[in-house]
Amino acid sequence: MSSTAHTFRPLSIFRKSFSQGIHPAENKHYTEHKPIERLPFPSELYVLLSQHAGKPAVPLVKPGQEVVRGEPIARADGFVSAPLHAPATGVVKRIDLVPTSKGPRKEAMVIQVYPGETQEVLYGQDRDIEAMSKQELIQAVQDSGLVGLGGAAFPTHVKLSPPEGHVIDTVLINGCECEPYLTTDQRLMIDQAADLVEGTKILMKILGAPRAIIGTEDNKIESAEAIRKVLPADGTITVQVVRTKYPQGAEKMLAKALVNREIPSGQYPSSVGLAVFNVATTVELGQLLPKGQGVIERVVTITGPGVDKPGNYIVPIGTPLRFIMKKLGYEGSAKHLITGGPMMGDTVSSLDVPITKGCGGFLVLTPQQFEENTLSERFPCISCGSCVDACPMHLNPAQLGKLAAKRMYLEMDKYHLFDCFECGCCSYVCPAGIPLVQYFRVSKKMNREMKAAAP
């Protein structure tokens, strides 16, 4: 029997969805029924200056300086940037280069945590959200250091400033969490539903949107019911349950399923009157903005057959992965860990990488499972069309793959290379074992470099 047999949904075929996509094994059972818990503080935190899209933050503190939990320790460097706050009370030991999940070492503030402290948040000021103007609220969001916690880590205040002429009529809250194994958003919708609704109200106020829809998949009915209990009576915020399918959580797929709107190629959701936010981001907004506090911790799913104590854990930003894994009974190699899920995640470069704002989970495989899922051989494309049938963007991954293999990177524009958002559906269904999504990542990089170098 498959691990997802307990999630049988006889009516799911009638629910809204998008065309194409795939149905990988969900494997949510490791953590979906485990409430959020808090892990102990480590002895040291490594707070990366660059853990968001845009320019890195600029330190406000120096080595040897004491900091209190919640205190601003780095300022935003311009509009597309985000400040940082002390995740714990302690002392700044140094500013140093530390490993990151993708490999290159980057600058981080190393904070020695005071072991005798209660670690109460000592920084913040209550705000009257209703009395604040749109611009005051946007500035407050930037001051909080909030970024997209679903993985992209794009500064939230930037998304709250759509281009001139783009009127937002609907806010979409993405609670689909279609990536296998991960349950961070699922547990937040259950355990912190009130904060989710409060955050949604703030987003609507800032954007002037008259309605909001919280979308989740039908393998998360408990989440939908928890939210419905705390919805406002005026009907401005609703919950819609869509069919479980990957990659339903992509914003273009979500927009199609919930409101039947297609976001044009190269455009943002605001071009069709939408603003899309992740559940974890919205929960943090509802929790932090009224208190005048910044992002200092997040919920991380640690899951998979290779860890003794899978669960959903609150950890301070900057917590070393090695510390977390030791607490949860894992003593293995970094190569068996994937940051994110199996479809869009990457193998962790080192156990010494710190938790960042955009880090929502780690999948821990057993050595045997890792070997079984590592392709040792690939074959030529047989033109079966499986990738074409699976692609949610209706691209031709087979043709793109052939061009990539010939290093014809500029010609790939004709086949809409940059409409690919690297969901991995094509690689998943390819019977020849061709790592198409990896080809496309390299192709995009080479395409940009060739265009930049052109006279």
C-alpha positions in Angstrom: 0.0 0.0 0.0 1.3 3.5 -0.9 2.2 6.0 1.9 -0.6 8.2 0.6 -3.5 5.7 0.8 -4.9 7.3 3.8 -5.5 10.6 1.9 -8.1 9.1 -0.6 -10.4 11.9 -1.7 -13.4 10.5 -3.8 -14.6 14.0 -4.7 -11.2 15.5 -5.6 -11.7 15.0 -9.3 -14.5 17.6 -9.2 -12.4 20.3 -7.5 -10.8 23.2 -9.3 -7.3 22.8 -10.7 -5.1 23.6 -13.6 -4.3 21.6 -16.7 -1.5 19.0 -16.8 1.0 18.6 -13.9 1.8 15.4 -12.1 0.8 13.4 -9.0 4.0 12.4 -7.1 3.7 10.5 -3.8 2.7 13.1 -1.2 4.6 11.6 1.8 3.1 14.2 4.2 2.4 11.5 6.8 5.8 11.9 8.5 4.9 15.4 9.9 1.4 16.5 8.9 -0.2 15.6 12.3 2.6 16.9 14.4 2.0 20.3 16.0 4.7 23.0 15.8 7.3 22.6 18.5 10.2 24.9 19.6 13.8 23.6 19.5 16.4 24.8 22.1 18.7 27.7 21.1 22.2 26.8 19.8 25.3 28.3 21.4 26.0 30.3 18.2 23.9 31.8 15.4 25.1 32.6 11.9 22.9 35.3 10.5 23.6 35.8 6.8 23.6 39.3 5.5 22.2 38.0 2.2 19.2 35.8 2.7 16.7 37.6 0.5 16.4 38.7 -3.1 18.1 42.0 -3.7 21.1 43.7 -2.1 22.5 42.2 1.2 21.7 44.0 4.4 24.3 46.3 6.0 25.5 45.6 9.5 24.5 48.0 12.3 26.6 46.3 14.9 30.2 45.5 15.5 32.1 42.6 16.9 32.0 42.6 20.7 28.7 44.5 20.8 25.8 43.0 22.9 22.4 42.6 21.3 19.0 41.7 22.6 16.5 39.4 21.0 14.5 41.3 18.3 16.9 44.3 18.1 17.8 45.5 14.5 21.3 44.4 13.7 21.5 45.2 9.9 19.7 47.8 7.8 18.2 47.3 4.3 20.5 48.6 1.6 17.9 50.3 -0.6 14.3 49.5 -1.6 14.9 45.9 -2.8 16.5 44.7 0.4 15.5 43.7 3.9 16.8 44.4 7.4 17.8 41.8 10.0 17.0 41.4 13.7 18.9 39.6 16.4 17.4 36.1 16.7 18.7 35.8 20.3 20.2 37.8 23.1 24.0 37.6 23.1 27.1 39.2 21.8 28.4 39.6 18.2 31.6 37.6 18.0 32.6 38.4 14.5 31.5 39.0 10.9 32.7 36.1 8.9 32.2 34.0 5.8 30.1 31.0 6.4 28.8 28.1 4.1 25.4 28.5 2.4 23.0 25.8 1.2 24.1 26.2 -2.5 27.8 26.2 -1.7 29.5 29.6 -1.9 30.5 31.1 1.4 28.9 34.5 2.3 29.2 37.1 5.0 27.3 36.5 8.2 27.1 38.0 11.7 28.2 35.3 14.2 26.2 35.8 17.5 27.2 34.0 20.7 24.0 33.2 22.5 23.9 33.9 26.2 22.9 30.6 27.8 21.3 32.1 31.0 18.9 34.4 29.2 15.1 33.7 29.0 15.3 34.8 25.3 12.2 36.9 25.7 11.7 39.3 22.7 12.7 42.7 24.2 12.3 44.9 21.2 9.1 46.1 19.7 6.3 48.6 20.0 2.6 48.0 19.7 1.0 49.5 16.6 -2.6 50.5 15.8 -2.9 48.9 12.3 -6.2 50.5 11.6 -4.9 54.1 12.2 -1.9 53.6 9.9 -1.7 54.8 6.3 -0.8 52.6 3.4 2.8 54.1 3.2 3.2 53.7 7.0 2.2 50.1 6.7 4.5 49.4 3.8 7.4 51.0 5.7 6.5 48.9 8.8 6.6 45.8 6.6 10.1 46.6 5.4 11.3 47.5 8.9 10.1 44.0 10.0 12.5 42.4 7.5 9.7 40.2 6.2 10.4 38.4 2.9 8.7 35.5 1.1 9.0 32.6 3.4 7.9 30.1 0.8 11.4 30.0 -0.6 11.8 32.9 -3.0 12.6 35.3 -0.1 11.5 38.3 -2.2 11.1 41.4 0.1 7.4 41.6 1.0 7.2 45.4 1.0 8.2 45.4 -2.7 5.3 43.1 -3.6 3.0 45.5 -1.7 4.0 48.3 -4.1 2.6 47.1 -7.5 3.4 49.1 -10.7 1.3 52.2 -11.3 -1.9 51.4 -13.0 -2.1 47.9 -11.6 -5.2 47.7 -9.4 -5.4 44.7 -7.0 -8.9 43.4 -6.6 -8.1 40.0 -5.1 -5.4 38.8 -2.7 -4.6 35.1 -3.0 -3.0 33.3 -0.1 -1.1 30.3 -1.2 -1.6 27.4 1.2 -1.3 24.6 -1.3 2.2 23.5 -0.3 2.2 20.9 -3.1 5.9 20.0 -2.7 6.0 16.4 -1.3 7.0 15.8 2.3 6.8 19.5 3.5 4.1 20.5 6.0 5.2 23.9 7.3 2.3 25.8 5.8 -0.1 23.0 6.6 0.6 23.2 10.3 0.7 27.0 10.3 -2.9 27.0 8.9 -4.0 24.7 11.7 -1.9 26.0 14.6 -1.9 29.7 13.8 -5.1 30.3 11.8 -6.0 33.5 13.6 -2.6 35.0 12.7 -3.1 34.0 9.1 -6.4 35.8 8.9 -5.0 38.9 10.6 -2.1 39.0 8.2 -4.6 38.6 5.3 -6.6 41.6 6.5 -3.4 43.7 6.7 -2.5 42.8 3.1 -6.0 43.7 1.9 -5.8 47.1 3.7 -2.4 47.9 2.2 -3.4 46.9 -1.3 -6.9 48.2 -1.2 -8.3 44.8 -2.2 -11.9 44.1 -1.4 -11.5 40.3 -1.2 -9.0 37.6 -0.4 -9.1 33.9 -1.1 -7.0 31.4 1.0 -6.4 28.4 -1.3 -5.3 25.0 -0.1 -5.4 21.5 -1.5 -7.9 18.8 -0.7 -5.2 16.8 1.2 -5.4 19.6 3.9 -9.1 19.6 4.7 -8.2 20.0 8.4 -6.3 23.2 7.6 -9.3 24.6 5.7 -11.7 23.9 8.5 -9.3 25.5 11.1 -9.3 28.7 9.0 -13.0 28.8 8.4 -13.6 28.9 12.2 -11.8 32.3 12.4 -12.9 34.0 9.2 -14.6 37.4 9.4 -18.4 37.3 9.1 -18.5 39.8 6.3 -17.3 37.3 3.7 -14.4 39.3 2.4 -12.0 36.4 3.2 -12.9 32.9 2.0 -11.2 29.5 1.8 -11.2 27.5 -1.4 -10.1 23.9 -1.6 -8.5 22.8 -4.9 -7.5 19.5 -6.2 -4.2 18.1 -5.0 -1.8 18.1 -7.8 1.8 19.2 -8.4 2.7 22.1 -8.9 -0.6 23.6 -7.7 1.3 26.0 -5.4 3.0 27.9 -8.3 1.3 31.3 -8.4 0.3 31.0 -12.1 -1.3 27.6 -11.4 -3.0 28.9 -8.3 -4.4 32.0 -10.1 -5.9 29.7 -12.8 -7.4 27.3 -10.3 -8.9 29.9 -7.9 -10.1 32.7 -10.1 -9.6 31.4 -13.6 -7.1 34.1 -14.6 -4.0 33.6 -16.6 -0.9 35.6 -15.8 0.7 36.6 -19.2 4.2 35.5 -20.0 6.8 37.8 -18.4 4.2 39.6 -16.3 3.4 39.6 -12.6 0.1 38.7 -10.9 -0.6 42.4 -10.5 -1.1 42.7 -14.2 -4.4 40.7 -13.9 -5.4 42.3 -10.6 -3.9 39.7 -8.2 -1.4 39.7 -5.4 -0.2 36.3 -4.2 1.4 35.6 -0.8 2.6 32.5 0.9 0.9 31.2 4.1 4.0 31.5 6.3 4.7 35.0 5.1 1.1 36.0 5.9 1.2 34.4 9.3 4.4 36.3 10.2 2.8 39.5 9.0 -0.3 39.0 11.2 1.8 38.1 14.2 4.6 40.7 14.0 3.3 43.9 12.5 0.8 44.7 15.3 3.7 44.2 17.8 6.2 46.2 15.9 8.6 43.3 15.8 11.0 41.8 13.2 11.5 38.3 11.8 13.8 36.4 14.1 12.6 32.8 13.7 10.6 30.6 11.4 8.9 27.2 11.3 11.0 24.5 9.5 9.8 21.0 8.5 12.4 18.3 9.2 11.1 15.2 7.6 11.9 11.9 5.8 12.8 8.4 6.6 16.4 9.3 7.5 15.7 11.3 10.7 14.6 9.8 14.1 12.3 12.7 15.1 10.6 14.3 12.1 8.4 17.3 12.9 7.7 21.0 12.4 10.0 23.1 14.5 10.4 26.8 15.4 14.1 27.7 15.1 15.9 31.0 15.3 17.2 32.5 12.0 20.9 31.6 11.8 20.6 28.2 13.6 23.2 25.8 12.2 21.7 22.8 10.4 24.2 20.5 12.2 22.7 21.6 15.6 19.2 20.8 14.5 20.0 17.4 13.0 21.9 16.3 16.1 18.9 17.2 18.3 16.7 15.1 16.1 18.9 12.1 16.0 20.7 12.4 12.6 24.4 11.8 12.4 24.7 11.1 8.7 26.2 12.9 5.7 25.1 16.2 4.3 24.7 14.6 0.8 21.6 12.8 2.1 19.8 16.1 3.0 17.8 18.1 0.6 16.9 21.7 1.4 13.2 22.1 0.4 11.4 19.1 -1.1 12.4 16.4 -3.6 10.9 18.2 -6.7 12.5 21.7 -6.4 15.0 21.3 -3.6 18.8 21.0 -3.8 21.3 18.8 -2.0 22.7 20.6 1.0 26.4 21.6 0.6 27.3 21.2 4.3 25.8 20.5 7.7 27.2 23.9 8.8 24.8 25.9 6.7 22.5 28.2 8.8 18.7 28.5 8.6 17.6 31.5 6.6 14.3 33.3 6.2 13.5 31.4 3.0 14.3 27.9 4.4 11.0 26.0 4.9 12.2 22.5 5.3 14.7 19.7 4.9 14.2 16.2 3.5 16.4 13.6 5.1 17.0 10.4 3.1 18.5 7.1 4.1 21.7 6.1 2.3 19.8 3.3 0.6 17.0 5.6 -0.5 19.5 8.2 -1.8 21.3 5.6 -3.9 18.0 4.2 -5.2 16.9 7.7 -6.4 20.2 8.7 -7.9 20.3 8.0 -11.6 23.5 6.4 -12.6 22.7 6.3 -16.3 20.7 8.4 -18.8 19.6 7.6 -22.3 18.8 9.6 -25.5 15.4 11.3 -25.8 12.9 8.9 -27.4 10.4 11.7 -28.2 7.7 10.1 -26.2 6.1 13.4 -25.3 5.7 12.6 -21.6 7.4 15.9 -20.6 5.1 17.9 -22.9 2.0 16.3 -21.4 3.3 17.0 -17.9 4.5 20.6 -18.2 2.1 22.9 -16.5 3.3 25.9 -18.6 2.6 23.9 -21.8 6.2 24.2 -23.0 8.1 21.6 -25.0 10.8 20.5 -22.6 12.1 17.8 -25.0 12.9 20.5 -27.6 14.4 22.8 -25.0 16.5 19.9 -23.7 17.9 19.1 -27.2 18.8 22.8 -27.6 20.5 22.8 -24.2 22.5 19.7 -25.0 23.8 21.5 -28.1 24.5 24.7 -26.1 22.1 26.6 -28.3 21.1 28.8 -25.4 19.9 31.9 -27.3 17.7 29.8 -29.6 15.9 28.5 -26.5 14.1 31.9 -26.3 11.9 30.8 -29.2 10.6 28.0 -27.1 10.0 30.3 -24.0 12.8 29.1 -21.8 12.1 31.8 -19.2 8.5 30.8 -18.8 9.9 27.6 -17.1 9.8 28.0 -13.4 11.8 24.8 -12.8 9.1 22.7 -11.1 10.7 19.5 -12.2 7.7 17.8 -13.7 9.5 17.1 -16.9 12.5 15.4 -15.2 10.1 13.4 -13.0 8.3 11.8 -15.9 11.2 11.4 -18.3 11.7 7.6 -19.0 15.2 8.3 -20.3 16.4 9.8 -17.0 17.4 13.1 -18.6 17.8 15.8 -15.9 15.9 18.4 -17.9 15.3 20.9 -15.2 19.0 21.0 -14.4 19.7 21.7 -18.1 17.3 24.6 -18.0 18.8 26.2 -14.9 22.2 26.2 -16.6 20.7 27.4 -19.9 19.1 30.4 -18.2 22.4 31.4 -16.7 24.2 31.0 -19.9 21.5 32.8 -21.9 21.7 35.8 -19.6 25.5 35.9 -19.7 25.5 35.7 -23.5 23.0 38.5 -23.8 25.0 40.7 -21.3 28.2 40.1 -23.3 26.6 40.9 -26.7 27.8 44.2 -28.2 
